[in-house]
């Protein structure tokens, strides 16, 4: 594969990594909406909700990486890097937004 073809193949991989990184942040937002309805008498505690959200986010992060490794191994590094950076920035942004909203 020529160098220009490799660069052209990286652009969709990076875009898809950004998209899947944003999708992996969505459970945090949805979980914070659900956390408002937890009472002392409810079966679901904050800890179990947090663990469920983390499990869903990890699945949403791991599945695209495994699929990319099987389907297109040559674009795995830019895809995984874009996915990780987007997820980390999204989580930090969500945490900052949530902390500012609580005050």
C-alpha positions, 0 to 999 in steps of 0.5 A: 500500500502506498503512503498516500493510500495509507494516509487516505485510509487513516482519515475515515478511521480517525473520524470513526474513532471520534464518533465511537468515542462520543458514543461511549460517553453517552452512558454517563449522560444517561446515567446521570439522568437516571441517578436523579430518580434514585431514592433510599427505598429503590433497589438500585444504588448510586454505586451499582448505577456507576458500575453499570455505566462503566461496564457499558462504556467499556463495552462501547470502547472495546467492541469497536477496537476489536472489530477494527483489529479484525477488519482493518489492522493497518488503521488500528493505531489512529482509530484507537488513539482517536477513540481514546482521546475523544473518550477522555476529553468527553469524560473530562468535559462531562465531569466539568459540566456536571460539577459546574451544574451542581454548584 
